[in-house]
Amino acid sequence: MTFCVAIYLAFLLDLLFGDPRWFPHPVQLMGRFALFLERTFRRLFRDPGLAGTVTALTLLATVLLTTAGLLGLAAIFSQAALFVLAVFLLYTTLAVRDLLHHAREVYRALKDNEGNLDQARKKVAMIVGRDTTTLDGPGIVRACVESVSENMADGVIAPLFWSSLVALAAVVTGYPQYSPAAGAVGGMLYKAVNTMDSMFGYKNEQYLHFGRFAARLDDLANLLPARLTALLIIAAAWPGGGNAARAFTTWRRDHHNHTSPNAGHPEAAMAGALSIQLGGPSVYFGQTVEKPTLGEPLQTPTPQHIRQANRIVFLGSLLAVLLSGLLFLLLDIS
């Protein structure tokens, strides 16, 4: 069956169930194995940069061989078994429901505990890396919107992009029947890259050199998806209750105002869509870090901006999946 059907089913499963709690999530397994590899190669190599590079390459090779091996075993049974496994693996690479759920929890905490921000600070701390203990209401909203915007790229658009790209390679090389399986391999490889960056991509003493290769690999893997995410946010801004024109102008003007080469794209577009300002000073491990701002403070951030951001993320993600599936449908027809 075509990748179009597979990705639509995977997206539907994610919307209905979110991350599977009843089954060891592939990302969790990757994370545990990455920690094992880190311990192993730090002992084998004195140079932390070399140890980190070998760790990353070993994890990628393992994920590739394991995913391809499981799909190969399924193919021995039947094409149907191969398709079902491919859909399941694609489903685990997407994170729309969980992303929206975590943001909704922050929104509810702000709405239900006006004047008492402790619960909202705890909820937003689950999705951001900064210190949230001193955040005021607008600061909590900004942190949540920034996280939702960036994670739309990391958790939805990037895995969809790499799944679609590898599936497309299967189609153009004459193996369209294997496009769902190929897409699953592409998505799992991206999740491995992103998992390593989230674990090792810190600029501290422990990971500055060890995590450099993983961080650069993640930057490269997200180069196009981050920019596509910005365009999707712009496209979804008006139906999502935002300002599409301001989203576009803010993206073009402010996307470089970020320490990350990629995160500034979706965050700047979202700041413009919501007519709020993101970025600015944040506290990490007790130290205040001055960061550039994205967007203009035309409105004070309120809980309603979280709801707006969620609508835009959902509509943008839906548009991306529909367009990806439509591409493969047209290829099938032709």
Stockholm file with secondary structure:
# STOCKHOLM 1.0

chainA/1-334         MTFCVAIYLAFLLDLLFGDPRWFPHPVQLMGRFALFLERTFRRLFRDPGLAGTVTALTLLATVLLTTAGLLGLAAIFSQAALFVLAVFLLYTTLAVRDLLHHAREVYRALKDNEGNLDQARKKVAMIVGRDTTTLDGPGIVRACVESVSENMADGVIAPLFWSSLVALAAVVTGYPQYSPAAGAVGGMLYKAVNTMDSMFGYKNEQYLHFGRFAARLDDLANLLPARLTALLIIAAAWPGGGNAARAFTTWRRDHHNHTSPNAGHPEAAMAGALSIQLGGPSVYFGQTVEKPTLGEPLQTPTPQHIRQANRIVFLGSLLAVLLSGLLFLLLDIS
#=GR chainA/1-334 SS CCHHHHHHHHHHHHHHHCSCSSSCCHHHHHHHHHHHHHHHHHHHCSCHHHHHHHHHHHHHHHHHHHHHHHHHHHHHHCHHHHHHHHHHHHHHHCCHHHHHHHHHHHHHHHHHTTTCCHHHHHHHHTTCSSCCTTCCHHHHHHHHHHHHHHHHIIIIIHHHHHHHHHHHHHHHTTCGGGHHHHHHHHHHHHHHHHHHHHHHCCCSTTTTTTTHHHHHHHHHHTHHHHHHHHHHHHHHHTTTTSCHHHHHHHHHHHTTSSSSTTTHHHHHHHHHHHTCCEECCEEETTEEECCCEESCCSSCCCHHHHHHHHHHHHHHHHHHHHHHHHHHHHHHHC
#=GC SS_cons         CCHHHHHHHHHHHHHHHCSCSSSCCHHHHHHHHHHHHHHHHHHHCSCHHHHHHHHHHHHHHHHHHHHHHHHHHHHHHCHHHHHHHHHHHHHHHCCHHHHHHHHHHHHHHHHHTTTCCHHHHHHHHTTCSSCCTTCCHHHHHHHHHHHHHHHHIIIIIHHHHHHHHHHHHHHHTTCGGGHHHHHHHHHHHHHHHHHHHHHHCCCSTTTTTTTHHHHHHHHHHTHHHHHHHHHHHHHHHTTTTSCHHHHHHHHHHHTTSSSSTTTHHHHHHHHHHHTCCEECCEEETTEEECCCEESCCSSCCCHHHHHHHHHHHHHHHHHHHHHHHHHHHHHHHC
//
